[in-house]
Amino acid sequence: MLRFPVLALLAAILAAGVASSASAQSCRWDGTAPFCSGACRSGETETLRLGSIPDHWRDAFPVVQNTNFGESCWTGSKALCCPAPVGSECRWDGTAPFCDGGCGAGEQQRTPPPESLSGASCVTGSKVYCCRSTTGTSRAALRTNADLTTFAALWDQSPGPPWQARHGLSAQDYQRTFEGLVAQGYRPVVVRGYGVDGQPRFAAIFEQRQGPPFVARHNIGREAYQREFDRWTREGYRPVDVAGFTAGGTDLYAAIFEKVDGPPFRAFHGISAARYQQEFDSAVRDGFRPVRVSGYTIDGQDHYAAIFEQRQGPPFAARHGLTSAQYQQAFDQLGREGYRLVELNSWKSGDAGHYAAIWEKADGPAWQARHGMLEDRYQEEFDELAGDGYRLREVSGYHLYE
């Protein structure tokens, strides 16, 4: 229920000039109805949080007139996200329920603004509000702060075998995790990489189930990946997962091959955005459909690794090279048209995040997707959704200052 303090806060926002027509147009509401879980992204400040807005408020306050609140929330709330002051960005640190908040390299603890919400509540410990300068020498320290990794993820409520997921692993830690889980009967189904301070980090999903023989590789360069691809496809294996990523200015790859029959496939890696569009158009004309797509940069330009399969299936929509705002617009529009997200990938391009995604117009289990989550927020979403019976299907990330 909306109460007087929120009305007073809106009035204060007006008085401060945040709700002027010009500045309000640069703000946005985050959170998708009816089950809202609004959260501002890097470079934004949470100004207000609401679950619904009475109609008469829409005429009274420019911040409502000039931002699209959309449908009311059944559960949760939406966050009004506005650009953060130039050169300064803030976040909450500490993962519930057992919080141990602390600011990382290049950050200082500050007093949070009124109405800023820190996410899930702590059972023990506390969260802290950390701010960072993104200019000058202060920026260099931020490269080493692993908490400044942002994630995009997809969950669904489908049944399946036991599963485990990891993120933030070094190449050595990932190898140890891989060996330990494979010894317990798990197999990798998704492997994604990203760079932190020039070093590769990995996120992965494993399932404990039987299956065909498989080969998995990670942290290999472009030429080495091509050799592995040629070797295993000659021996009857097919790629079922591929990811390109950049660490320390070098493009690296992770992939999974399975020795299993299947439809004809086409696979690409290290191709430019223009080349990817050409290959996409050609493949679709020939009856192929994208099943995996991964974006990353080479020499500052977007490149792609992808797998297409020649098979029948429901109508699909695919997008690549989207900004965060463009991805959200496509997500909302395709959701209204009855499409469900089946593939999601994020990477850093310049100073911003880019996204590639695939949707299918098909029935299926309940699903949830999030993007632009810093590491602590991702862990809280992961824990909450896993507790509600969701299983992680896709995860990818990038460091804000890599």
TORMARTOR-858831 format. One line per 5 residues: number of its first residue (from 1); their letters; for each residue x, y negated, z negated of N, C-alpha, C. Coordinates in steps of 0.001 Angstrom, whole numbers. Layout:
! residues N
NUM	a	X,Y,Z,X,Y,Z,X,Y,Z; ...
! end
This chain:
! residues 402
1	mlrfp	848,1190,0,0,0,0,883,-1238,0; 524,-2258,808,1272,-3503,861,879,-4387,-304; 1858,-4940,-1000,1584,-5741,-2171,2211,-7121,-2027; 1891,-7986,-2999,2298,-9377,-2928,3799,-9572,-2757; 4671,-8814,-3469,6098,-9045,-3294,6568,-8906,-1854
6	vlall	5944,-7998,-1097,6328,-7863,303,5902,-9088,1090; 4689,-9607,782,4225,-10831,1421,5170,-11978,1106; 5600,-12059,-157,6529,-13108,-541,7857,-12957,184; 8275,-11702,369,9523,-11465,1076,9433,-11916,2526; 8301,-11641,3163,8127,-12118,4532,8190,-13633,4593
11	aaila	7578,-14281,3603,7635,-15738,3556,9072,-16214,3393; 9836,-15497,2562,11232,-15864,2366,12035,-15678,3644; 11708,-14610,4364,12387,-14382,5643,12105,-15525,6606; 10849,-15961,6619,10487,-17097,7451,11286,-18328,7066; 11346,-18581,5753,12035,-19772,5276,13511,-19737,5629
16	agvas	14083,-18543,5621,15505,-18413,5924,15790,-18496,7412; 14738,-18473,8219,14914,-18589,9655,15104,-17277,10368; 15113,-16155,9629,15293,-14856,10271,14139,-14554,11194; 12949,-15045,10849,11758,-14719,11612,11463,-15730,12697; 12403,-16590,13008,12172,-17500,14120,12024,-16697,15393
21	sasaq	11369,-17310,16376,11074,-16576,17604,12339,-16052,18266; 13392,-16880,18300,14609,-16462,18990,15279,-15299,18290; 15434,-15398,16939,16150,-14345,16239,15312,-13097,16090; 13995,-13251,15963,13139,-12078,15810,13202,-11192,17039; 13401,-11810,18207,13454,-11016,19426,14664,-10082,19444
26	scrwd	15699,-10397,18650,16870,-9536,18605,16767,-8485,17518; 15695,-8529,16725,15467,-7522,15697,14583,-6405,16253; 14563,-5286,15568,13745,-4166,16010,13293,-3363,14800; 12186,-2653,14951,11713,-1732,13924,12245,-344,14237; 12866,298,13275,13367,1659,13454,12507,2626,12657
31	gtapf	12150,3756,13271,11294,4753,12643,10161,5103,13585; 9984,6370,13871,8986,6822,14835,7776,7400,14117; 6598,6768,14325,5356,7245,13722,4942,8566,14384; 4223,9420,13649,3648,9160,12322,4557,9517,11156; 5635,10274,11406,6507,10695,10305,7771,9852,10370
36	csgac	7731,8693,9735,8779,7693,9899,9959,7941,8966; 11124,7681,9485,12349,7750,8685,13290,6681,9206; 12866,5422,9062,13598,4315,9648,14964,4115,9024; 15939,3783,9859,17293,3512,9374,17999,2622,10382; 18644,1575,9900,19394,690,10779,20720,1332,11163
41	rsget	21250,906,12289,22469,1490,12810,23653,569,12563; 24803,1045,12977,25997,224,12847,25791,-1104,13565; 26203,-2197,12918,26041,-3515,13503,24721,-4163,13187; 23875,-3515,12377,22569,-4050,12010,22439,-4161,10497; 21545,-5038,10063,21224,-5202,8652,19742,-4949,8451
46	etlrl	19399,-4158,7436,17998,-3908,7115,17409,-5137,6430; 16383,-5733,7054,15774,-6956,6546,14478,-6691,5810; 13754,-5654,6207,12437,-5374,5637,12105,-3912,5888; 11247,-3327,5030,10835,-1932,5191,9353,-1834,4880; 8573,-1305,5853,7126,-1186,5706,6638,109,6350
51	gsipd	5492,583,5876,4853,1736,6485,3731,1352,7429; 3165,162,7225,2103,-337,8095,2014,-1843,7912; 1335,-2499,8844,1160,-3949,8781,-306,-4271,9042; -996,-4976,8126,-2378,-5395,8384,-2457,-6283,9621; -3574,-6185,10323,-3718,-6942,11562,-3539,-8436,11352
56	hwrda	-4046,-8977,10216,-3970,-10426,10046,-2529,-10903,9834; -1635,-9987,9421,-230,-10364,9292,420,-10553,10662; -98,-9832,11650,498,-9918,12978,374,-11320,13555; -659,-12041,13146,-840,-13410,13612,-145,-14421,12716; 132,-14016,11472,650,-14976,10503,2165,-15117,10546
61	fpvvq	2860,-14056,10972,4310,-14074,10858,4968,-13839,12211; 5820,-14774,12656,6519,-14591,13931,7351,-13321,13994; 7900,-12874,12844,8702,-11661,12876,7878,-10468,13324; 6565,-10509,13076,5676,-9441,13520,5255,-9674,14960; 5015,-10946,15311,4606,-11260,16677,5690,-10885,17685
66	ntnfg	6943,-11075,17293,8039,-10948,18241,8815,-9638,18129; 8330,-8724,17313,8907,-7383,17247,7769,-6381,17343; 8027,-5262,17963,6992,-4258,18186,7007,-3237,17059; 6105,-3405,16081,6049,-2464,14962,5510,-1116,15414; 4546,-1126,16327,3976,125,16807,2957,704,15852
71	escwt	2792,2028,15904,1798,2704,15082,2236,2776,13621; 1239,2838,12735,1527,2949,11306,2068,4333,10967; 2823,4401,9879,3406,5661,9414,2401,6437,8566; 2355,7746,8744,1630,8617,7812,2495,8882,6587; 3765,9126,6841,4721,9312,5756,5952,8468,6051
76	gskal	6714,8126,5008,7926,7348,5192,7637,5909,5553; 8615,5246,6126,8487,3832,6457,9434,3482,7594; 9192,2310,8189,10061,1785,9228,10933,673,8647; 12114,509,9218,13043,-532,8783,13127,-1599,9866; 13056,-2870,9449,13273,-3975,10377,14774,-4237,10422
81	ccpap	15379,-3956,11566,16829,-4020,11711,17209,-5229,12559; 18052,-6079,12007,18506,-7281,12697,20028,-7246,12817; 20578,-7968,13796,22034,-7950,13960,22749,-8399,12696; 23810,-7678,12335,24618,-8057,11180,25442,-9290,11527; 25863,-10053,10523,26732,-11201,10791,27966,-10775,11572
86	vgsec	28384,-11616,12497,29523,-11285,13346,30755,-11012,12483; 31419,-9894,12755,32651,-9569,12062,32476,-8893,10729; 31253,-8601,10316,31044,-7958,9022,29902,-6970,9135; 30121,-5732,8676,29090,-4713,8688,29123,-3968,7360; 27964,-3446,6963,27847,-2808,5653,27119,-1473,5769
91	rwdgt	27284,-631,4738,26621,662,4693,26529,1112,3240; 25645,2060,2971,25583,2725,1681,26459,3967,1727; 27255,4202,686,28081,5398,600,27635,6251,-578; 27600,7570,-352,27173,8516,-1372,26066,9388,-828; 26211,10694,-947,25242,11637,-403,24436,12266,-1527
96	apfcd	23105,12061,-1494,22216,12645,-2496,22119,14155,-2272; 21813,14925,-3327,21408,14471,-4660,22559,14250,-5630; 23757,14755,-5298,24885,14622,-6227,25825,13563,-5668; 25514,12317,-5960,26181,11188,-5316,27529,10886,-5964; 28464,10551,-5141,29786,10140,-5603,30241,9012,-4693
101	ggcga	29477,7917,-4714,29717,6829,-3788,31042,6137,-4017; 31684,5778,-2928,32935,5041,-2996,33278,4495,-1633; 33757,3275,-1580,34095,2657,-303,35409,3228,220; 35513,3319,1522,36685,3901,2147,37672,2858,2617; 38648,3313,3393,39692,2432,3898,39083,1285,4688
106	geqqr	39537,75,4407,39060,-1098,5124,37746,-1652,4629; 37200,-1111,3525,35907,-1550,3006,36050,-2087,1583; 35080,-2919,1183,35004,-3428,-178,33575,-3315,-669; 33422,-3011,-1958,32089,-2895,-2539,31467,-4274,-2695; 30189,-4382,-2316,29463,-5644,-2391,28093,-5405,-3015
111	tpppe	27426,-6485,-3399,26059,-6411,-3906,25107,-6282,-2725; 24238,-5276,-2703,23331,-5108,-1559,22280,-6201,-1515; 21776,-6530,-323,20704,-7528,-217,19398,-6982,-775; 18464,-7863,-1154,17161,-7400,-1652,16464,-6512,-625; 15773,-5479,-1127,14971,-4569,-317,15788,-3596,522
116	slsga	17119,-3658,435,17919,-2679,1164,17796,-1331,478; 17397,-307,1233,17183,1021,666,18376,1915,967; 18776,2695,-24,19991,3497,92,19733,4919,547; 18468,5271,852,18163,6628,1274,17696,7482,120; 17983,8778,181,17517,9712,-841,18105,9367,-2207
121	scvtg	17341,9678,-3264,17745,9334,-4625,18816,10290,-5144; 19646,9777,-6045,20709,10561,-6666,20188,11259,-7918; 20558,12512,-8099,20315,13218,-9355,21449,12927,-10325; 22664,12938,-9827,23826,12541,-10611,24636,11538,-9803; 25442,10732,-10490,26263,9754,-9809,25446,8610,-9244
126	skvyc	26037,7876,-8330,25368,6719,-7745,25947,6426,-6372; 25211,5621,-5619,25676,5148,-4328,26201,3721,-4470; 27073,3327,-3557,27601,1968,-3564,27427,1362,-2181; 27362,40,-2153,27159,-713,-921,28523,-1215,-457; 28970,-749,701,30320,-1015,1191,30262,-1893,2436
131	crstt	31050,-2948,2436,31106,-3854,3582,32524,-3871,4143; 32621,-4122,5425,33905,-4091,6100,34025,-5263,7056; 35219,-5765,7191,35513,-6762,8204,35944,-6034,9461; 35347,-6391,10577,35638,-5684,11827,36543,-6495,12748; 37220,-7496,12184,38108,-8329,12989,39502,-8336,12373
136	gtsra	40494,-8698,13186,41847,-8864,12686,42465,-7568,12200; 43385,-7712,11229,44114,-6549,10727,43219,-5600,9951; 42089,-6096,9428,41196,-5230,8656,40638,-4107,9515; 40494,-4368,10804,39902,-3357,11682,40776,-2102,11765; 42093,-2284,11701,42991,-1140,11848,42771,-111,10750
141	alrtn	42515,-573,9518,42315,360,8408,41057,1195,8592; 40081,649,9308,38813,1353,9470,38959,2619,10311; 39991,2686,11136,40178,3865,11995,40354,5134,11183; 40895,5011,9967,41164,6196,9153,39981,6596,8289; 38916,5817,8296,37768,6042,7408,36784,6994,8077
146	adltt	36841,8268,7705,36001,9282,8355,34518,9059,8108; 34163,8333,7029,32752,8077,6746,32097,7217,7818; 32896,6580,8653,32354,5706,9687,32143,6455,11000; 31899,7746,10902,31476,8559,12042,29956,8531,12105; 29414,8335,13294,27963,8303,13466,27523,9529,14262
151	faalw	26388,10100,13868,25931,11370,14431,24564,11238,15096; 24347,12091,16097,23031,12318,16696,22742,13806,16569; 21505,14150,16229,21205,15560,15962,19761,15881,16302; 19525,17156,16582,18204,17674,16935,17933,18925,16106; 16758,18964,15490,16327,20129,14712,14985,20632,15242
156	dqspg	14700,21919,15046,13340,22396,15254,12991,23425,14183; 11692,23708,14088,11186,24572,13025,10913,25974,13555; 11774,26460,14423,11584,27785,15003,12203,28850,14105; 11667,30078,14158,12293,31170,13411,13600,31568,14072; 14422,32269,13337,15680,32708,13911,16569,33345,12872
161	ppwqa	17750,33786,13286,18673,34452,12363,19291,33446,11394; 19981,33936,10369,20710,33021,9484,21675,32152,10288; 21880,30929,9836,22749,30014,10561,23535,29153,9583; 24620,28623,10069,25431,27685,9300,25919,26593,10235; 26139,25409,9680,26632,24280,10467,27731,23574,9688
166	rhgls	28659,23007,10412,29760,22256,9819,29978,20974,10624; 30544,19965,9976,30974,18771,10692,32180,18180,9972; 32905,17316,10664,34058,16656,10068,35273,17539,9885; 35358,18650,10613,36473,19583,10455,37638,19211,11368; 38854,19264,10829,40031,19144,11680,40130,20386,12565
171	aqdyq	41014,20342,13550,41175,21502,14433,41580,22739,13636; 42468,22556,12653,42906,23698,11846,41775,24211,10954; 41033,23290,10335,39921,23707,9477,38825,24389,10291; 38588,23876,11492,37583,24525,12333,38014,25948,12681; 39299,26135,13000,39776,27476,13342,39594,28428,12169
176	rtfeg	39913,27970,10956,39727,28822,9777,38247,29131,9555; 37396,28119,9739,35957,28335,9588,35453,29328,10627; 35877,29144,11862,35499,30042,12954,35864,31484,12613; 37093,31704,12216,37541,33069,11930,36774,33669,10758; 36532,32875,9720,35806,33381,8564,34374,33746,8883
181	lvaqg	33689,32906,9655,32289,33177,9974,32144,34313,10981; 33034,34377,11956,32975,35484,12919,33182,36814,12194; 34044,36833,11196,34256,38056,10415,32998,38474,9663; 32091,37519,9416,30835,37814,8727,29685,38088,9695; 29980,38188,10987,28944,38494,11960,28282,37287,12587
186	yrpvv	28844,36097,12371,28312,34892,13008,28977,34687,14363; 28317,33942,15227,28869,33563,16513,28560,32085,16749; 29478,31339,17373,29221,29920,17630,28201,29756,18746; 27312,28788,18592,26338,28492,19643,26466,27051,20133; 27001,26173,19311,27239,24780,19687,28558,24343,19058
191	vrgyg	29450,23755,19852,30693,23178,19343,30865,21805,19977; 31048,20778,19149,31226,19414,19635,32454,18796,18976; 33157,17963,19712,34340,17308,19183,34225,15799,19238; 35028,15137,18434,35124,13677,18440,36446,13303,17786; 36889,12072,17953,38161,11646,17406,38002,10761,16185
196	vdgqp	38893,10932,15207,38993,10052,14044,40469,9713,13861; 40803,8450,13982,42192,7998,13861,43106,8767,14804; 42616,9002,16007,43415,9661,17026,43484,11166,16926; 42852,11750,15899,42898,13192,15700,41525,13816,15959; 41488,15017,16539,40197,15652,16826,39504,16132,15555
201	rfaai	38188,15986,15560,37322,16534,14521,36221,17328,15215; 35638,18295,14501,34672,19186,15129,33410,19332,14298; 32300,19451,15011,31005,19814,14438,30524,21038,15197; 29913,21982,14496,29535,23238,15150,28357,23884,14445; 27662,24738,15200,26552,25538,14680,26860,27002,14969
206	feqrq	26669,27854,13971,26892,29296,14094,25608,30033,13727; 25361,31159,14402,24228,32028,14072,24727,33441,13789; 24124,34083,12788,24502,35448,12406,23588,36426,13140; 24037,36876,14304,23217,37771,15120,24104,38548,16080; 23513,39619,16615,24172,40388,17651,24073,39635,18978
211	gppfv	24957,39971,19897,24916,39338,21198,26002,39894,22090; 26072,39418,23316,27090,39907,24243,28479,39452,23800; 29519,40065,24353,30877,39598,24054,31007,38105,24376; 31760,37388,23556,31932,35958,23792,33388,35560,23596; 33729,34444,24193,35039,33817,24033,34790,32348,23736
216	arhni	35462,31810,22744,35295,30401,22389,36657,29720,22382; 36691,28510,22891,37910,27714,22900,37581,26296,22418; 38543,25671,21749,38353,24287,21324,39701,23570,21353; 39639,22256,21440,40842,21418,21347,41841,21708,22455; 41356,21921,23660,42238,22171,24796,42091,21045,25811
221	greay	43173,20767,26526,43179,19705,27515,42448,20088,28791; 42380,19136,29703,41598,19323,30926,42121,20479,31775; 43428,20529,32006,43984,21598,32835,43882,22949,32142; 44110,22961,30829,43990,24225,30091,42558,24738,30126; 41598,23813,30019,40200,24245,30097,39903,24850,31466
226	qrefd	40428,24238,32529,40186,24781,33866,40759,26190,33989; 41941,26406,33408,42527,27753,33458,41660,28751,32694; 41167,28358,31519,40302,29249,30743,39006,29537,31500; 38447,28504,32098,37217,28668,32870,37436,29667,34004; 38512,29475,34768,38787,30364,35900,39008,31801,35424
231	rwtre	39754,31958,34351,40063,33301,33852,38805,34046,33429; 37989,33404,32611,36861,34129,32027,35711,34311,33006; 35521,33378,33912,34472,33592,34910,34864,34719,35870; 36163,34866,36165,36610,35999,36991,36319,37324,36296; 36339,37337,34981,36116,38567,34221,34644,38790,33875
236	gyrpv	33761,38015,34500,32337,38250,34328,31671,37461,33221; 32386,36521,32644,31795,35653,31622,31177,34420,32284; 30238,33806,31600,29621,32575,32087,29649,31540,30959; 29827,30259,31283,29813,29232,30238,28389,29016,29727; 28232,29014,28419,26919,28755,27823,26928,27472,27004
241	dvagf	28116,26945,26735,28218,25675,26014,29536,25019,26398; 29503,23712,26642,30723,22976,26953,30587,21564,26403; 31694,21036,25911,31704,19666,25402,33049,19036,25709; 33006,17837,26240,34203,17028,26382,34186,15935,25326; 35364,15507,24902,35442,14412,23938,36813,13765,24052
246	taggt	36969,12624,23420,38212,11872,23492,38787,11693,22097; 40062,11976,21944,40770,11743,20681,42162,11229,21012; 42524,10096,20441,43831,9526,20713,44041,9172,22163; 42971,8825,22873,43070,8441,24269,43159,9595,25246; 43045,10835,24765,43141,12021,25617,41809,12754,25640
251	dlyaa	41400,13205,26822,40174,13993,26898,40481,15448,26576; 39663,16010,25688,39800,17383,25222,38474,18108,25398; 38511,19457,25278,37323,20242,25594,37129,21380,24601; 35856,21728,24412,35461,22913,23658,34413,23642,24485; 34457,24970,24469,33523,25729,25304,33300,27117,24726
256	ifekv	32144,27681,25081,31793,29054,24715,31408,29788,25998; 31975,30968,26197,31652,31827,27337,31067,33132,26806; 30066,33656,27503,29480,34949,27147,29495,35875,28361; 29740,37163,28111,29719,38154,29188,28307,38710,29279; 27481,38038,30054,26065,38360,30126,25564,38008,31522
261	dgppf	24595,38781,32005,23972,38459,33280,23113,37211,33123; 22903,36531,34216,22071,35341,34184,21930,34761,35572; 21182,33694,35701,20981,33079,37008,22254,32396,37490; 22318,32073,38770,23467,31309,39265,23651,30025,38458; 24898,29616,38281,25165,28395,37514,26196,27538,38240
266	rafhg	26198,26282,37889,27239,25354,38305,27744,24642,37058; 29043,24474,36963,29627,23811,35802,30643,22780,36271; 30690,21669,35566,31591,20577,35909,32227,20035,34634; 33388,19432,34781,33985,18686,33674,34923,17629,34248; 35133,16588,33486,36046,15526,33894,35598,14746,35103
271	isaar	34277,14670,35345,33782,13946,36514,33209,12594,36081; 33375,11605,36939,32917,10249,36644,31396,10185,36616; 30877,9070,36134,29426,8895,36091,28827,8949,37491; 29495,8317,38463,28982,8338,39835,29012,9755,40405; 30103,10472,40160,30197,11857,40650,29159,12736,39951
276	yqqef	28965,12524,38660,27974,13331,37947,26589,13122,38544; 26246,11886,38868,24936,11632,39459,24796,12351,40795; 25858,12349,41594,25820,13059,42871,25632,14563,42662; 26382,15135,41730,26268,16570,41462,24897,16910,40890; 24385,16039,40040,23053,16242,39471,22009,16281,40581
281	dsavr	22036,15285,41461,21050,15219,42541,21143,16448,43442; 22365,16852,43770,22552,18014,44638,22055,19288,43964; 22384,19447,42685,21975,20653,41966,20459,20749,41860; 19817,19649,41542,18356,19667,41395,17692,19984,42730; 18222,19428,43828,17669,19745,45152,17774,21234,45452
286	dgfrp	18812,21879,44930,19032,23303,45188,18347,24201,44161; 17506,23635,43326,16751,24442,42374,17435,24684,41044; 18502,23959,40768,19177,24062,39477,18577,23058,38495; 18766,23309,37220,18332,22387,36176,19454,22258,35143; 19654,21084,34558,20717,20921,33566,20349,21618,32262
291	vrvsg	21309,22301,31671,21086,22950,30373,22056,22437,29313; 23189,21907,29722,24149,21290,28809,24733,20056,29487; 24868,18969,28737,25541,17782,29247,26260,17107,28093; 27491,16720,28352,28333,16099,27334,29033,14903,27950; 28936,13758,27294,29587,12551,27774,30794,12186,26924
296	ytidg	31759,11513,27545,32966,11065,26850,33665,10082,27774; 34751,9472,27322,35430,8493,28159,36822,8972,28543; 37215,8621,29752,38574,8803,30238,39014,7454,30779; 40097,6909,30241,40574,5577,30627,39463,4533,30508; 38651,4667,29470,37626,3672,29187,36352,3807,29991
301	qdhya	36251,4811,30852,35073,4992,31696,34348,6284,31329; 33011,6242,31395,32222,7426,31083,32506,8560,32068; 32686,9757,31517,32831,10981,32293,31944,12050,31668; 31764,13158,32398,30804,14168,31950,31323,15579,32155; 30875,16452,31249,30967,17900,31419,29540,18428,31344
306	aifeq	29197,19383,32193,27799,19826,32243,27700,21238,32797; 26586,21885,32469,26235,23204,33005,24824,23127,33575; 24647,23620,34797,23340,23722,35445,23054,25195,35725; 21782,25580,35639,21365,26939,35974,20242,26901,37001; 20289,27842,37960,19278,27924,39010,18168,28866,38541
311	rqgpp	17182,28295,37924,16082,29103,37384,14829,28256,37267; 13702,28959,37153,12434,28290,36942,12331,27828,35489; 11472,26875,35277,11260,26375,33926,10235,25267,33940; 9896,24743,32774,8910,23665,32704,9468,22385,33314; 8604,21429,33611,9103,20134,34082,10130,19570,33104
316	faarh	11157,18911,33629,12182,18354,32749,12498,16921,33159; 13069,16199,32232,13580,14854,32486,14965,14777,31872; 15905,14211,32586,17276,14099,32091,17753,12662,32260; 18475,12180,31280,19039,10832,31311,20483,10905,30822; 21316,10008,31328,22696,9957,30859,23193,8513,30904
321	gltsa	24234,8244,30121,24822,6908,30088,23928,5854,29486; 23011,6259,28603,22066,5318,28005,22666,4627,26790; 22362,3346,26626,22657,2679,25367,21691,3192,24308; 21937,2815,23065,21046,3242,21989,19621,2768,22242; 19466,1516,22659,18126,984,22913,17465,1692,24088
326	qyqqa	18225,1967,25148,17664,2664,26304,17267,4092,25948; 18086,4746,25145,17741,6099,24710,16461,6083,23886; 16340,5140,22961,15136,5077,22141,13906,4822,23005; 14038,3968,24001,12917,3686,24903,12518,4949,25666; 13504,5681,26195,13202,6927,26910,12599,7960,25967
331	fdqlg	13135,8052,24758,12627,8984,23750,11151,8715,23474; 10811,7452,23249,9427,7098,22938,8506,7357,24131; 8937,6930,25332,8099,7073,26516,7855,8540,26858; 8901,9341,26879,8742,10751,27230,7983,11510,26152; 8146,11100,24904,7364,11716,23841,5878,11489,24038
336	regyr	5525,10274,24458,4109,9978,24719,3575,10802,25883; 4448,11195,26797,4031,11964,27971,4063,13474,27720; 4349,13871,26494,4298,15289,26156,5593,16050,26317; 6713,15351,26483,8005,16014,26599,8636,16184,25216; 9417,17228,25073,10154,17473,23836,11650,17491,24133
341	lveln	12425,16965,23222,13868,16893,23395,14483,18281,23222; 15362,18680,24153,16019,19990,24050,17544,19882,24075; 18078,18736,24444,19529,18545,24493,19830,17080,24195; 20814,16831,23331,21161,15469,22932,22661,15389,22704; 23287,14362,23282,24717,14177,23124,25022,12691,22994
346	swksg	25969,12359,22115,26353,10962,21916,27869,10835,21964; 28350,9668,22399,29783,9405,22441,29994,7896,22428; 31212,7487,22150,31535,6066,22139,32012,5646,23514; 31446,4543,23995,31826,3987,25288,32068,2499,25089; 33316,2061,25180,33629,684,24819,33433,496,23327
351	daghy	32641,-502,22961,32350,-750,21548,30969,-256,21147; 30327,538,21987,28950,961,21709,28805,2465,21896; 27701,2990,21387,27379,4383,21593,26613,4585,22883; 26890,5678,23574,26131,6083,24751,25513,7456,24488; 24432,7745,25238,23667,8966,25000,23325,9643,26316
356	aaiwe	23281,10979,26266,22741,11803,27342,21752,12769,26706; 20660,13036,27403,19615,13871,26805,18819,14577,27888; 18221,15703,27503,17325,16464,28372,16038,16726,27605; 14915,16482,28271,13592,16768,27712,12885,17785,28601; 12013,18584,28011,11166,19506,28761,9714,19315,28348
361	kadgp	8822,19419,29334,7389,19291,29056,6848,20684,28780; 6925,21082,27527,6535,22442,27142,6099,22439,25687; 5251,23400,25365,4878,23584,23967,6052,24199,23209; 6016,24040,21909,7082,24601,21097,6898,24251,19641; 7824,24677,18812,7713,24411,17378,7918,22928,17075
366	awqar	7559,22539,15869,7807,21170,15422,9300,20859,15525; 9623,19620,15857,11024,19248,16005,11253,17829,15499; 12480,17537,15194,12891,16223,14712,14218,15862,15364; 14406,14594,15664,15674,14121,16220,16061,12817,15541; 17338,12631,15344,17875,11408,14756,19125,11008,15536
371	hgmle	19396,9707,15573,20659,9254,16148,21115,7996,15416; 22380,7650,15593,22929,6473,14932,23085,6625,13434; 23242,7867,12937,23365,8111,11500,24834,8154,11092; 25227,7320,10140,26549,7480,9562,26609,8782,8769; 27815,9222,8432,28017,10581,7927,27163,10907,6707
376	dryqe	27109,10007,5724,26316,10293,4524,24837,10437,4854; 24335,9560,5732,22925,9631,6105,22637,10932,6863; 23557,11323,7731,23373,12585,8453,23288,13750,7479; 24160,13771,6465,24134,14872,5510,22811,14909,4758; 22278,13745,4398,20995,13712,3687,19856,14194,4578
381	efdel	19850,13764,5837,18822,14233,6770,18946,15741,6978; 20171,16214,7109,20419,17644,7282,19849,18425,6106; 20172,18001,4895,19714,18715,3701,18191,18702,3595; 17592,17539,3860,16134,17427,3737,15423,18305,4760; 15865,18247,6011,15191,19013,7056,15440,20512,6905
386	agdgy	16641,20894,6504,16895,22315,6252,15993,22819,5136; 15767,21986,4124,14867,22362,3044,13432,22513,3494; 13068,21818,4582,11710,21908,5129,11576,22998,6186; 12588,23820,6344,12502,24940,7279,12960,24637,8687; 13635,23513,8903,14165,23186,10229,15574,23755,10379
391	rlrev	15903,24127,11598,17252,24593,11900,17898,23640,12899; 19167,23384,12703,19900,22465,13561,20123,23096,14930; 19783,22361,15975,19954,22847,17342,21073,22126,18095; 21250,20850,17821,22277,20065,18504,22859,19052,17529; 24150,18817,17612,24787,17759,16830,25996,17258,17604
396	sgyhl	26187,15958,17614,27367,15353,18229,27652,14058,17492; 28865,13562,17624,29212,12353,16893,30357,11602,17533; 30578,10396,17027,31741,9608,17430,32084,8647,16299; 33354,8286,16207,33801,7345,15185,33647,5925,15714; 33196,5031,14832,32908,3668,15272,34149,2922,15742
401	ye	35333,3320,15263,36546,2546,15549,37639,3382,16208; 37285,4518,16774,38263,5355,17477,38600,4728,18828
! end
